């Protein structure tokens, strides 16, 4: 398997993790806004079957870690403007992971910061959690998508004749 093949395979896995993370937050928002759930009962997809994943913060902390690891591991496969966009996603994801780390530490340590009733991140002091994390996912995903588009547009392509000539 070539390096390019490995990169494509790992990128596909990374995109699948990103989609799963998005689905969790979209389902939470749907549960609150369309189904009328109270916010603390909006568990997303996996949380409906494994509520401890949400309450313990393991699920979203895990997604945040996997996203940052994926961004770091896949970074070498991008260059030029695509890498600039990829780096932007990494910087934003570092903050996103910091926020999830705050939530995770509070949930694991069974304490809260800033006198709140439940684990709370920094920006959650100003914006509701579900909306904030949809925002975080958006500002991480947009530069990733741009990096993928730019990378695809600037990738050298073998001509049709060069690829078929070897088959003759």
Secondary structure, DSSP 8 states (H G I E B T S, - for coil): --HHHHHHHHHHHHHHHHHHHHHHHHHHHHHHHTT---GGG--TTHHHH-HHHHHTSHHHHHHHHHHHHHHHHHGGG--HHHHHHHHHHHHHHHHHHHHHHHHHHHHHHT--STT-SS---SGGGTS-HHHHHHHHHHHHHHHHHHHHHHHHHHS----HHHHHHTT-
